Amino acid sequence: MEITKLSSKGQIVLPKPMREARNWQPGTEFVVEEAKGGLFLRPLRPFPSSRLEEVAGSLPYSGKPKTLSQMRKAIDARVKERRGRGRY
């Protein structure tokens, strides 16, 4: 069991062995929730993980599927166009 103190600024230092065990780096954001008998602390995950199959139906494209070759050519053409205008 580790012991820590609350600072005058309302900060708590998490003991190094606990941070290292969870690979929590400086800047990690946390969600703090009330729990029975105390508080619950967990790292914030900005977006839940998902699979392509779960979100592909929400894509707005409704035309014929493009091949990888067609997509690469379109990307190259757009990059050249933007470079020509001094964008990249």
PDB file of N, CA, C and O in Angstrom:
ATOM      1  N   MET A   1       0.845  -1.177   0.000  1.00  0.00           N
ATOM      2  CA  MET A   1       0.000   0.000   0.000  1.00  0.00           C
ATOM      3  C   MET A   1       0.887   1.234   0.000  1.00  0.00           C
ATOM      4  O   MET A   1       1.848   1.318   0.764  1.00  0.00           O
ATOM      5  N   GLU A   2       0.562   2.185  -0.854  1.00  0.00           N
ATOM      6  CA  GLU A   2       1.293   3.448  -0.960  1.00  0.00           C
ATOM      7  C   GLU A   2       0.480   4.550  -0.291  1.00  0.00           C
ATOM      8  O   GLU A   2      -0.749   4.487  -0.265  1.00  0.00           O
ATOM      9  N   ILE A   3       1.159   5.556   0.248  1.00  0.00           N
ATOM     10  CA  ILE A   3       0.488   6.692   0.874  1.00  0.00           C
ATOM     11  C   ILE A   3       0.956   7.962   0.181  1.00  0.00           C
ATOM     12  O   ILE A   3       2.142   8.119  -0.110  1.00  0.00           O
ATOM     13  N   THR A   4       0.018   8.869  -0.081  1.00  0.00           N
ATOM     14  CA  THR A   4       0.324  10.149  -0.707  1.00  0.00           C
ATOM     15  C   THR A   4      -0.502  11.225  -0.026  1.00  0.00           C
ATOM     16  O   THR A   4      -1.426  10.915   0.726  1.00  0.00           O
ATOM     17  N   LYS A   5      -0.182  12.481  -0.279  1.00  0.00           N
ATOM     18  CA  LYS A   5      -0.897  13.595   0.348  1.00  0.00           C
ATOM     19  C   LYS A   5      -1.521  14.490  -0.710  1.00  0.00           C
ATOM     20  O   LYS A   5      -1.054  14.557  -1.846  1.00  0.00           O
ATOM     21  N   LEU A   6      -2.580  15.170  -0.314  1.00  0.00           N
ATOM     22  CA  LEU A   6      -3.212  16.184  -1.144  1.00  0.00           C
ATOM     23  C   LEU A   6      -2.456  17.491  -0.926  1.00  0.00           C
ATOM     24  O   LEU A   6      -2.276  17.920   0.213  1.00  0.00           O
ATOM     25  N   SER A   7      -2.010  18.132  -2.021  1.00  0.00           N
ATOM     26  CA  SER A   7      -1.258  19.382  -1.901  1.00  0.00           C
ATOM     27  C   SER A   7      -2.189  20.560  -1.668  1.00  0.00           C
ATOM     28  O   SER A   7      -3.409  20.418  -1.759  1.00  0.00           O
ATOM     29  N   SER A   8      -1.624  21.713  -1.372  1.00  0.00           N
ATOM     30  CA  SER A   8      -2.424  22.923  -1.164  1.00  0.00           C
ATOM     31  C   SER A   8      -3.112  23.349  -2.460  1.00  0.00           C
ATOM     32  O   SER A   8      -4.075  24.114  -2.424  1.00  0.00           O
ATOM     33  N   LYS A   9      -2.628  22.863  -3.604  1.00  0.00           N
ATOM     34  CA  LYS A   9      -3.242  23.164  -4.899  1.00  0.00           C
ATOM     35  C   LYS A   9      -4.267  22.106  -5.311  1.00  0.00           C
ATOM     36  O   LYS A   9      -4.790  22.149  -6.425  1.00  0.00           O
ATOM     37  N   GLY A  10      -4.552  21.169  -4.430  1.00  0.00           N
ATOM     38  CA  GLY A  10      -5.536  20.129  -4.733  1.00  0.00           C
ATOM     39  C   GLY A  10      -4.973  19.005  -5.583  1.00  0.00           C
ATOM     40  O   GLY A  10      -5.735  18.260  -6.200  1.00  0.00           O
ATOM     41  N   GLN A  11      -3.658  18.869  -5.629  1.00  0.00           N
ATOM     42  CA  GLN A  11      -3.025  17.837  -6.455  1.00  0.00           C
ATOM     43  C   GLN A  11      -2.609  16.644  -5.606  1.00  0.00           C
ATOM     44  O   GLN A  11      -2.250  16.777  -4.436  1.00  0.00           O
ATOM     45  N   ILE A  12      -2.670  15.469  -6.238  1.00  0.00           N
ATOM     46  CA  ILE A  12      -2.216  14.236  -5.598  1.00  0.00           C
ATOM     47  C   ILE A  12      -1.151  13.630  -6.505  1.00  0.00           C
ATOM     48  O   ILE A  12      -1.344  13.524  -7.716  1.00  0.00           O
ATOM     49  N   VAL A  13      -0.035  13.238  -5.915  1.00  0.00           N
ATOM     50  CA  VAL A  13       1.023  12.581  -6.684  1.00  0.00           C
ATOM     51  C   VAL A  13       0.773  11.081  -6.619  1.00  0.00           C
ATOM     52  O   VAL A  13       0.697  10.499  -5.537  1.00  0.00           O
ATOM     53  N   LEU A  14       0.647  10.465  -7.787  1.00  0.00           N
ATOM     54  CA  LEU A  14       0.497   9.017  -7.840  1.00  0.00           C
ATOM     55  C   LEU A  14       1.880   8.393  -7.704  1.00  0.00           C
ATOM     56  O   LEU A  14       2.807   8.807  -8.401  1.00  0.00           O
ATOM     57  N   PRO A  15       2.039   7.415  -6.831  1.00  0.00           N
ATOM     58  CA  PRO A  15       3.356   6.810  -6.633  1.00  0.00           C
ATOM     59  C   PRO A  15       3.941   6.259  -7.936  1.00  0.00           C
ATOM     60  O   PRO A  15       3.223   5.694  -8.761  1.00  0.00           O
ATOM     61  N   LYS A  16       5.246   6.431  -8.104  1.00  0.00           N
ATOM     62  CA  LYS A  16       5.939   6.049  -9.331  1.00  0.00           C
ATOM     63  C   LYS A  16       5.710   4.585  -9.727  1.00  0.00           C
ATOM     64  O   LYS A  16       5.462   4.320 -10.903  1.00  0.00           O
ATOM     65  N   PRO A  17       5.783   3.627  -8.798  1.00  0.00           N
ATOM     66  CA  PRO A  17       5.557   2.231  -9.216  1.00  0.00           C
ATOM     67  C   PRO A  17       4.169   2.014  -9.842  1.00  0.00           C
ATOM     68  O   PRO A  17       4.017   1.208 -10.760  1.00  0.00           O
ATOM     69  N   MET A  18       3.161   2.738  -9.338  1.00  0.00           N
ATOM     70  CA  MET A  18       1.813   2.605  -9.894  1.00  0.00           C
ATOM     71  C   MET A  18       1.726   3.232 -11.277  1.00  0.00           C
ATOM     72  O   MET A  18       1.090   2.667 -12.167  1.00  0.00           O
ATOM     73  N   ARG A  19       2.361   4.408 -11.478  1.00  0.00           N
ATOM     74  CA  ARG A  19       2.375   5.055 -12.800  1.00  0.00           C
ATOM     75  C   ARG A  19       3.109   4.189 -13.810  1.00  0.00           C
ATOM     76  O   ARG A  19       2.642   4.004 -14.934  1.00  0.00           O
ATOM     77  N   GLU A  20       4.259   3.658 -13.407  1.00  0.00           N
ATOM     78  CA  GLU A  20       5.050   2.825 -14.326  1.00  0.00           C
ATOM     79  C   GLU A  20       4.329   1.533 -14.689  1.00  0.00           C
ATOM     80  O   GLU A  20       4.387   1.096 -15.838  1.00  0.00           O
ATOM     81  N   ALA A  21       3.649   0.917 -13.720  1.00  0.00           N
ATOM     82  CA  ALA A  21       2.941  -0.337 -13.982  1.00  0.00           C
ATOM     83  C   ALA A  21       1.847  -0.152 -15.026  1.00  0.00           C
ATOM     84  O   ALA A  21       1.522  -1.082 -15.764  1.00  0.00           O
ATOM     85  N   ARG A  22       1.279   1.056 -15.086  1.00  0.00           N
ATOM     86  CA  ARG A  22       0.190   1.333 -16.027  1.00  0.00           C
ATOM     87  C   ARG A  22       0.647   2.155 -17.230  1.00  0.00           C
ATOM     88  O   ARG A  22      -0.150   2.482 -18.109  1.00  0.00           O
ATOM     89  N   ASN A  23       1.929   2.480 -17.259  1.00  0.00           N
ATOM     90  CA  ASN A  23       2.524   3.285 -18.329  1.00  0.00           C
ATOM     91  C   ASN A  23       1.805   4.629 -18.477  1.00  0.00           C
ATOM     92  O   ASN A  23       1.550   5.082 -19.593  1.00  0.00           O
ATOM     93  N   TRP A  24       1.479   5.263 -17.345  1.00  0.00           N
ATOM     94  CA  TRP A  24       0.868   6.586 -17.353  1.00  0.00           C
ATOM     95  C   TRP A  24       1.968   7.622 -17.433  1.00  0.00           C
ATOM     96  O   TRP A  24       2.819   7.700 -16.546  1.00  0.00           O
ATOM     97  N   GLN A  25       1.958   8.416 -18.488  1.00  0.00           N
ATOM     98  CA  GLN A  25       2.970   9.431 -18.745  1.00  0.00           C
ATOM     99  C   GLN A  25       2.451  10.802 -18.318  1.00  0.00           C
ATOM    100  O   GLN A  25       1.244  10.980 -18.152  1.00  0.00           O
ATOM    101  N   PRO A  26       3.356  11.782 -18.135  1.00  0.00           N
ATOM    102  CA  PRO A  26       2.897  13.147 -17.848  1.00  0.00           C
ATOM    103  C   PRO A  26       1.934  13.604 -18.945  1.00  0.00           C
ATOM    104  O   PRO A  26       2.177  13.374 -20.130  1.00  0.00           O
ATOM    105  N   GLY A  27       0.862  14.240 -18.548  1.00  0.00           N
ATOM    106  CA  GLY A  27      -0.134  14.708 -19.511  1.00  0.00           C
ATOM    107  C   GLY A  27      -1.310  13.763 -19.689  1.00  0.00           C
ATOM    108  O   GLY A  27      -2.299  14.123 -20.326  1.00  0.00           O
ATOM    109  N   THR A  28      -1.219  12.544 -19.129  1.00  0.00           N
ATOM    110  CA  THR A  28      -2.332  11.613 -19.221  1.00  0.00           C
ATOM    111  C   THR A  28      -3.548  12.227 -18.528  1.00  0.00           C
ATOM    112  O   THR A  28      -3.437  12.708 -17.400  1.00  0.00           O
ATOM    113  N   GLU A  29      -4.688  12.216 -19.180  1.00  0.00           N
ATOM    114  CA  GLU A  29      -5.913  12.758 -18.597  1.00  0.00           C
ATOM    115  C   GLU A  29      -6.713  11.634 -17.966  1.00  0.00           C
ATOM    116  O   GLU A  29      -6.708  10.499 -18.443  1.00  0.00           O
ATOM    117  N   PHE A  30      -7.410  11.974 -16.871  1.00  0.00           N
ATOM    118  CA  PHE A  30      -8.156  10.975 -16.121  1.00  0.00           C
ATOM    119  C   PHE A  30      -9.599  11.406 -15.900  1.00  0.00           C
ATOM    120  O   PHE A  30      -9.915  12.595 -15.857  1.00  0.00           O
ATOM    121  N   VAL A  31     -10.464  10.408 -15.760  1.00  0.00           N
ATOM    122  CA  VAL A  31     -11.838  10.615 -15.342  1.00  0.00           C
ATOM    123  C   VAL A  31     -11.872  10.249 -13.858  1.00  0.00           C
ATOM    124  O   VAL A  31     -11.391   9.186 -13.464  1.00  0.00           O
ATOM    125  N   VAL A  32     -12.438  11.129 -13.044  1.00  0.00           N
ATOM    126  CA  VAL A  32     -12.559  10.870 -11.611  1.00  0.00           C
ATOM    127  C   VAL A  32     -14.046  10.746 -11.299  1.00  0.00           C
ATOM    128  O   VAL A  32     -14.825  11.658 -11.576  1.00  0.00           O
ATOM    129  N   GLU A  33     -14.434   9.608 -10.719  1.00  0.00           N
ATOM    130  CA  GLU A  33     -15.838   9.345 -10.419  1.00  0.00           C
ATOM    131  C   GLU A  33     -16.007   9.000  -8.953  1.00  0.00           C
ATOM    132  O   GLU A  33     -15.134   8.398  -8.328  1.00  0.00           O
ATOM    133  N   GLU A  34     -17.150   9.397  -8.421  1.00  0.00           N
ATOM    134  CA  GLU A  34     -17.499   9.000  -7.054  1.00  0.00           C
ATOM    135  C   GLU A  34     -17.719   7.495  -7.036  1.00  0.00           C
ATOM    136  O   GLU A  34     -18.316   6.936  -7.955  1.00  0.00           O
ATOM    137  N   ALA A  35     -17.239   6.849  -5.995  1.00  0.00           N
ATOM    138  CA  ALA A  35     -17.439   5.416  -5.833  1.00  0.00           C
ATOM    139  C   ALA A  35     -17.742   5.135  -4.364  1.00  0.00           C
ATOM    140  O   ALA A  35     -17.471   5.964  -3.495  1.00  0.00           O
ATOM    141  N   LYS A  36     -18.291   3.988  -4.103  1.00  0.00           N
ATOM    142  CA  LYS A  36     -18.601   3.625  -2.718  1.00  0.00           C
ATOM    143  C   LYS A  36     -17.302   3.586  -1.917  1.00  0.00           C
ATOM    144  O   LYS A  36     -16.404   2.795  -2.208  1.00  0.00           O
ATOM    145  N   GLY A  37     -17.216   4.429  -0.928  1.00  0.00           N
ATOM    146  CA  GLY A  37     -16.038   4.433  -0.067  1.00  0.00           C
ATOM    147  C   GLY A  37     -14.873   5.243  -0.594  1.00  0.00           C
ATOM    148  O   GLY A  37     -13.806   5.213   0.020  1.00  0.00           O
ATOM    149  N   GLY A  38     -15.010   5.970  -1.704  1.00  0.00           N
ATOM    150  CA  GLY A  38     -13.890   6.764  -2.208  1.00  0.00           C
ATOM    151  C   GLY A  38     -14.109   7.281  -3.617  1.00  0.00           C
ATOM    152  O   GLY A  38     -15.225   7.625  -4.008  1.00  0.00           O
ATOM    153  N   LEU A  39     -13.032   7.327  -4.358  1.00  0.00           N
ATOM    154  CA  LEU A  39     -13.055   7.822  -5.735  1.00  0.00           C
ATOM    155  C   LEU A  39     -12.510   6.753  -6.667  1.00  0.00           C
ATOM    156  O   LEU A  39     -11.704   5.910  -6.271  1.00  0.00           O
ATOM    157  N   PHE A  40     -12.961   6.803  -7.900  1.00  0.00           N
ATOM    158  CA  PHE A  40     -12.480   5.886  -8.935  1.00  0.00           C
ATOM    159  C   PHE A  40     -11.740   6.718  -9.974  1.00  0.00           C
ATOM    160  O   PHE A  40     -12.282   7.702 -10.478  1.00  0.00           O
ATOM    161  N   LEU A  41     -10.523   6.339 -10.295  1.00  0.00           N
ATOM    162  CA  LEU A  41      -9.671   7.069 -11.232  1.00  0.00           C
ATOM    163  C   LEU A  41      -9.356   6.156 -12.404  1.00  0.00           C
ATOM    164  O   LEU A  41      -8.883   5.035 -12.223  1.00  0.00           O
ATOM    165  N   ARG A  42      -9.628   6.653 -13.624  1.00  0.00           N
ATOM    166  CA  ARG A  42      -9.264   5.864 -14.814  1.00  0.00           C
ATOM    167  C   ARG A  42      -8.805   6.802 -15.915  1.00  0.00           C
ATOM    168  O   ARG A  42      -9.282   7.933 -16.009  1.00  0.00           O
ATOM    169  N   PRO A  43      -7.871   6.336 -16.761  1.00  0.00           N
ATOM    170  CA  PRO A  43      -7.406   7.201 -17.841  1.00  0.00           C
ATOM    171  C   PRO A  43      -8.524   7.479 -18.835  1.00  0.00           C
ATOM    172  O   PRO A  43      -9.339   6.607 -19.139  1.00  0.00           O
ATOM    173  N   LEU A  44      -8.548   8.696 -19.330  1.00  0.00           N
ATOM    174  CA  LEU A  44      -9.550   9.109 -20.305  1.00  0.00           C
ATOM    175  C   LEU A  44      -9.157   8.594 -21.671  1.00  0.00           C
ATOM    176  O   LEU A  44      -8.012   8.749 -22.096  1.00  0.00           O
ATOM    177  N   ARG A  45     -10.097   7.987 -22.355  1.00  0.00           N
ATOM    178  CA  ARG A  45      -9.880   7.570 -23.738  1.00  0.00           C
ATOM    179  C   ARG A  45     -10.794   8.442 -24.576  1.00  0.00           C
ATOM    180  O   ARG A  45     -12.015   8.376 -24.430  1.00  0.00           O
ATOM    181  N   PRO A  46     -10.213   9.278 -25.471  1.00  0.00           N
ATOM    182  CA  PRO A  46     -11.034  10.233 -26.208  1.00  0.00           C
ATOM    183  C   PRO A  46     -12.142   9.595 -27.042  1.00  0.00           C
ATOM    184  O   PRO A  46     -13.248  10.130 -27.115  1.00  0.00           O
ATOM    185  N   PHE A  47     -11.858   8.477 -27.660  1.00  0.00           N
ATOM    186  CA  PHE A  47     -12.847   7.807 -28.491  1.00  0.00           C
ATOM    187  C   PHE A  47     -12.788   6.318 -28.203  1.00  0.00           C
ATOM    188  O   PHE A  47     -11.698   5.755 -28.103  1.00  0.00           O
ATOM    189  N   PRO A  48     -13.925   5.676 -28.068  1.00  0.00           N
ATOM    190  CA  PRO A  48     -13.882   4.230 -27.887  1.00  0.00           C
ATOM    191  C   PRO A  48     -13.363   3.571 -29.164  1.00  0.00           C
ATOM    192  O   PRO A  48     -13.635   4.042 -30.268  1.00  0.00           O
ATOM    193  N   SER A  49     -12.624   2.494 -29.007  1.00  0.00           N
ATOM    194  CA  SER A  49     -12.117   1.813 -30.199  1.00  0.00           C
ATOM    195  C   SER A  49     -13.284   1.179 -30.949  1.00  0.00           C
ATOM    196  O   SER A  49     -14.278   0.776 -30.344  1.00  0.00           O
ATOM    197  N   SER A  50     -13.154   1.096 -32.264  1.00  0.00           N
ATOM    198  CA  SER A  50     -14.203   0.518 -33.095  1.00  0.00           C
ATOM    199  C   SER A  50     -13.562  -0.179 -34.285  1.00  0.00           C
ATOM    200  O   SER A  50     -12.395   0.053 -34.600  1.00  0.00           O
ATOM    201  N   ARG A  51     -14.322  -1.019 -34.930  1.00  0.00           N
ATOM    202  CA  ARG A  51     -13.852  -1.726 -36.114  1.00  0.00           C
ATOM    203  C   ARG A  51     -14.435  -1.058 -37.351  1.00  0.00           C
ATOM    204  O   ARG A  51     -15.489  -0.425 -37.282  1.00  0.00           O
ATOM    205  N   LEU A  52     -13.751  -1.198 -38.478  1.00  0.00           N
ATOM    206  CA  LEU A  52     -14.199  -0.601 -39.728  1.00  0.00           C
ATOM    207  C   LEU A  52     -15.625  -1.034 -40.069  1.00  0.00           C
ATOM    208  O   LEU A  52     -16.431  -0.227 -40.534  1.00  0.00           O
ATOM    209  N   GLU A  53     -15.927  -2.296 -39.840  1.00  0.00           N
ATOM    210  CA  GLU A  53     -17.254  -2.809 -40.171  1.00  0.00           C
ATOM    211  C   GLU A  53     -18.353  -2.081 -39.399  1.00  0.00           C
ATOM    212  O   GLU A  53     -19.491  -1.999 -39.862  1.00  0.00           O
ATOM    213  N   GLU A  54     -18.015  -1.553 -38.223  1.00  0.00           N
ATOM    214  CA  GLU A  54     -19.009  -0.876 -37.398  1.00  0.00           C
ATOM    215  C   GLU A  54     -19.308   0.539 -37.895  1.00  0.00           C
ATOM    216  O   GLU A  54     -20.385   1.070 -37.624  1.00  0.00           O
ATOM    217  N   VAL A  55     -18.378   1.152 -38.613  1.00  0.00           N
ATOM    218  CA  VAL A  55     -18.556   2.542 -39.014  1.00  0.00           C
ATOM    219  C   VAL A  55     -18.613   2.763 -40.517  1.00  0.00           C
ATOM    220  O   VAL A  55     -18.971   3.856 -40.956  1.00  0.00           O
ATOM    221  N   ALA A  56     -18.272   1.765 -41.317  1.00  0.00           N
ATOM    222  CA  ALA A  56     -18.209   1.947 -42.768  1.00  0.00           C
ATOM    223  C   ALA A  56     -19.552   2.352 -43.358  1.00  0.00           C
ATOM    224  O   ALA A  56     -19.577   3.075 -44.354  1.00  0.00           O
ATOM    225  N   GLY A  57     -20.652   1.924 -42.792  1.00  0.00           N
ATOM    226  CA  GLY A  57     -21.973   2.265 -43.303  1.00  0.00           C
ATOM    227  C   GLY A  57     -22.302   3.737 -43.156  1.00  0.00           C
ATOM    228  O   GLY A  57     -23.235   4.227 -43.793  1.00  0.00           O
ATOM    229  N   SER A  58     -21.555   4.454 -42.327  1.00  0.00           N
ATOM    230  CA  SER A  58     -21.837   5.868 -42.117  1.00  0.00           C
ATOM    231  C   SER A  58     -21.081   6.762 -43.092  1.00  0.00           C
ATOM    232  O   SER A  58     -21.230   7.983 -43.046  1.00  0.00           O
ATOM    233  N   LEU A  59     -20.283   6.187 -43.962  1.00  0.00           N
ATOM    234  CA  LEU A  59     -19.532   6.982 -44.929  1.00  0.00           C
ATOM    235  C   LEU A  59     -20.486   7.532 -45.987  1.00  0.00           C
ATOM    236  O   LEU A  59     -21.377   6.808 -46.431  1.00  0.00           O
ATOM    237  N   PRO A  60     -20.328   8.798 -46.406  1.00  0.00           N
ATOM    238  CA  PRO A  60     -21.298   9.429 -47.301  1.00  0.00           C
ATOM    239  C   PRO A  60     -21.197   9.018 -48.768  1.00  0.00           C
ATOM    240  O   PRO A  60     -22.120   9.313 -49.527  1.00  0.00           O
ATOM    241  N   TYR A  61     -20.134   8.358 -49.207  1.00  0.00           N
ATOM    242  CA  TYR A  61     -19.955   8.043 -50.625  1.00  0.00           C
ATOM    243  C   TYR A  61     -20.988   7.026 -51.087  1.00  0.00           C
ATOM    244  O   TYR A  61     -21.172   5.991 -50.446  1.00  0.00           O
ATOM    245  N   SER A  62     -21.667   7.315 -52.203  1.00  0.00           N
ATOM    246  CA  SER A  62     -22.698   6.388 -52.684  1.00  0.00           C
ATOM    247  C   SER A  62     -22.451   5.937 -54.124  1.00  0.00           C
ATOM    248  O   SER A  62     -23.283   5.232 -54.695  1.00  0.00           O
ATOM    249  N   GLY A  63     -21.321   6.333 -54.722  1.00  0.00           N
ATOM    250  CA  GLY A  63     -21.021   5.936 -56.104  1.00  0.00           C
ATOM    251  C   GLY A  63     -20.378   4.563 -56.174  1.00  0.00           C
ATOM    252  O   GLY A  63     -20.383   3.807 -55.202  1.00  0.00           O
ATOM    253  N   LYS A  64     -19.819   4.250 -57.349  1.00  0.00           N
ATOM    254  CA  LYS A  64     -19.130   2.978 -57.522  1.00  0.00           C
ATOM    255  C   LYS A  64     -17.846   2.973 -56.694  1.00  0.00           C
ATOM    256  O   LYS A  64     -17.173   4.000 -56.607  1.00  0.00           O
ATOM    257  N   PRO A  65     -17.496   1.849 -56.089  1.00  0.00           N
ATOM    258  CA  PRO A  65     -16.250   1.786 -55.330  1.00  0.00           C
ATOM    259  C   PRO A  65     -15.050   2.050 -56.236  1.00  0.00           C
ATOM    260  O   PRO A  65     -15.031   1.637 -57.396  1.00  0.00           O
ATOM    261  N   LYS A  66     -14.056   2.740 -55.696  1.00  0.00           N
ATOM    262  CA  LYS A  66     -12.831   3.050 -56.434  1.00  0.00           C
ATOM    263  C   LYS A  66     -11.767   2.013 -56.105  1.00  0.00           C
ATOM    264  O   LYS A  66     -11.779   1.418 -55.028  1.00  0.00           O
ATOM    265  N   THR A  67     -10.844   1.799 -57.047  1.00  0.00           N
ATOM    266  CA  THR A  67      -9.722   0.912 -56.782  1.00  0.00           C
ATOM    267  C   THR A  67      -8.639   1.709 -56.064  1.00  0.00           C
ATOM    268  O   THR A  67      -8.668   2.940 -56.055  1.00  0.00           O
ATOM    269  N   LEU A  68      -7.691   1.008 -55.467  1.00  0.00           N
ATOM    270  CA  LEU A  68      -6.582   1.688 -54.797  1.00  0.00           C
ATOM    271  C   LEU A  68      -5.787   2.533 -55.785  1.00  0.00           C
ATOM    272  O   LEU A  68      -5.328   3.624 -55.447  1.00  0.00           O
ATOM    273  N   SER A  69      -5.628   2.034 -56.992  1.00  0.00           N
ATOM    274  CA  SER A  69      -4.910   2.774 -58.022  1.00  0.00           C
ATOM    275  C   SER A  69      -5.618   4.091 -58.337  1.00  0.00           C
ATOM    276  O   SER A  69      -4.970   5.131 -58.450  1.00  0.00           O
ATOM    277  N   GLN A  70      -6.924   4.053 -58.477  1.00  0.00           N
ATOM    278  CA  GLN A  70      -7.695   5.270 -58.758  1.00  0.00           C
ATOM    279  C   GLN A  70      -7.587   6.262 -57.591  1.00  0.00           C
ATOM    280  O   GLN A  70      -7.472   7.468 -57.813  1.00  0.00           O
ATOM    281  N   MET A  71      -7.624   5.760 -56.358  1.00  0.00           N
ATOM    282  CA  MET A  71      -7.519   6.640 -55.202  1.00  0.00           C
ATOM    283  C   MET A  71      -6.137   7.301 -55.141  1.00  0.00           C
ATOM    284  O   MET A  71      -6.024   8.493 -54.857  1.00  0.00           O
ATOM    285  N   ARG A  72      -5.081   6.508 -55.411  1.00  0.00           N
ATOM    286  CA  ARG A  72      -3.724   7.071 -55.386  1.00  0.00           C
ATOM    287  C   ARG A  72      -3.553   8.158 -56.448  1.00  0.00           C
ATOM    288  O   ARG A  72      -2.947   9.197 -56.187  1.00  0.00           O
ATOM    289  N   LYS A  73      -4.096   7.909 -57.662  1.00  0.00           N
ATOM    290  CA  LYS A  73      -4.001   8.903 -58.735  1.00  0.00           C
ATOM    291  C   LYS A  73      -4.734  10.188 -58.351  1.00  0.00           C
ATOM    292  O   LYS A  73      -4.240  11.285 -58.612  1.00  0.00           O
ATOM    293  N   ALA A  74      -5.899  10.058 -57.738  1.00  0.00           N
ATOM    294  CA  ALA A  74      -6.666  11.231 -57.320  1.00  0.00           C
ATOM    295  C   ALA A  74      -5.931  12.010 -56.231  1.00  0.00           C
ATOM    296  O   ALA A  74      -5.929  13.241 -56.241  1.00  0.00           O
ATOM    297  N   ILE A  75      -5.319  11.310 -55.311  1.00  0.00           N
ATOM    298  CA  ILE A  75      -4.546  11.971 -54.245  1.00  0.00           C
ATOM    299  C   ILE A  75      -3.346  12.691 -54.840  1.00  0.00           C
ATOM    300  O   ILE A  75      -3.083  13.846 -54.506  1.00  0.00           O
ATOM    301  N   ASP A  76      -2.615  12.008 -55.726  1.00  0.00           N
ATOM    302  CA  ASP A  76      -1.450  12.635 -56.369  1.00  0.00           C
ATOM    303  C   ASP A  76      -1.846  13.890 -57.135  1.00  0.00           C
ATOM    304  O   ASP A  76      -1.152  14.905 -57.065  1.00  0.00           O
ATOM    305  N   ALA A  77      -2.953  13.830 -57.865  1.00  0.00           N
ATOM    306  CA  ALA A  77      -3.408  14.991 -58.634  1.00  0.00           C
ATOM    307  C   ALA A  77      -3.746  16.152 -57.705  1.00  0.00           C
ATOM    308  O   ALA A  77      -3.410  17.297 -58.007  1.00  0.00           O
ATOM    309  N   ARG A  78      -4.400  15.880 -56.589  1.00  0.00           N
ATOM    310  CA  ARG A  78      -4.773  16.933 -55.637  1.00  0.00           C
ATOM    311  C   ARG A  78      -3.535  17.541 -54.981  1.00  0.00           C
ATOM    312  O   ARG A  78      -3.473  18.754 -54.776  1.00  0.00           O
ATOM    313  N   VAL A  79      -2.547  16.700 -54.651  1.00  0.00           N
ATOM    314  CA  VAL A  79      -1.304  17.195 -54.050  1.00  0.00           C
ATOM    315  C   VAL A  79      -0.589  18.118 -55.029  1.00  0.00           C
ATOM    316  O   VAL A  79      -0.127  19.191 -54.641  1.00  0.00           O
ATOM    317  N   LYS A  80      -0.494  17.711 -56.293  1.00  0.00           N
ATOM    318  CA  LYS A  80       0.150  18.548 -57.309  1.00  0.00           C
ATOM    319  C   LYS A  80      -0.574  19.880 -57.461  1.00  0.00           C
ATOM    320  O   LYS A  80       0.059  20.928 -57.584  1.00  0.00           O
ATOM    321  N   GLU A  81      -1.905  19.833 -57.451  1.00  0.00           N
ATOM    322  CA  GLU A  81      -2.696  21.052 -57.579  1.00  0.00           C
ATOM    323  C   GLU A  81      -2.431  21.996 -56.400  1.00  0.00           C
ATOM    324  O   GLU A  81      -2.251  23.198 -56.593  1.00  0.00           O
ATOM    325  N   ARG A  82      -2.409  21.463 -55.212  1.00  0.00           N
ATOM    326  CA  ARG A  82      -2.202  22.302 -54.027  1.00  0.00           C
ATOM    327  C   ARG A  82      -0.779  22.842 -53.974  1.00  0.00           C
ATOM    328  O   ARG A  82      -0.562  23.980 -53.557  1.00  0.00           O
ATOM    329  N   ARG A  83       0.191  22.034 -54.393  1.00  0.00           N
ATOM    330  CA  ARG A  83       1.576  22.510 -54.426  1.00  0.00           C
ATOM    331  C   ARG A  83       1.720  23.638 -55.425  1.00  0.00           C
ATOM    332  O   ARG A  83       2.478  24.581 -55.201  1.00  0.00           O
ATOM    333  N   GLY A  84       0.992  23.543 -56.527  1.00  0.00           N
ATOM    334  CA  GLY A  84       1.017  24.580 -57.547  1.00  0.00           C
ATOM    335  C   GLY A  84       0.509  25.917 -57.025  1.00  0.00           C
ATOM    336  O   GLY A  84       0.893  26.973 -57.528  1.00  0.00           O
ATOM    337  N   ARG A  85      -0.347  25.868 -56.024  1.00  0.00           N
ATOM    338  CA  ARG A  85      -0.867  27.104 -55.420  1.00  0.00           C
ATOM    339  C   ARG A  85      -0.035  27.509 -54.205  1.00  0.00           C
ATOM    340  O   ARG A  85      -0.382  28.455 -53.498  1.00  0.00           O
ATOM    341  N   GLY A  86       1.072  26.784 -53.962  1.00  0.00           N
ATOM    342  CA  GLY A  86       1.945  27.131 -52.834  1.00  0.00           C
ATOM    343  C   GLY A  86       1.436  26.652 -51.496  1.00  0.00           C
ATOM    344  O   GLY A  86       1.831  27.184 -50.459  1.00  0.00           O
ATOM    345  N   ARG A  87       0.570  25.659 -51.496  1.00  0.00           N
ATOM    346  CA  ARG A  87      -0.004  25.179 -50.241  1.00  0.00           C
ATOM    347  C   ARG A  87       0.901  24.182 -49.515  1.00  0.00           C
ATOM    348  O   ARG A  87       0.875  24.141 -48.285  1.00  0.00           O
ATOM    349  N   TYR A  88       1.702  23.375 -50.222  1.00  0.00           N
ATOM    350  CA  TYR A  88       2.523  22.362 -49.540  1.00  0.00           C
ATOM    351  C   TYR A  88       3.903  22.298 -50.154  1.00  0.00           C
ATOM    352  O   TYR A  88       4.738  21.506 -49.717  1.00  0.00           O
TER     353      TYR A  88
END
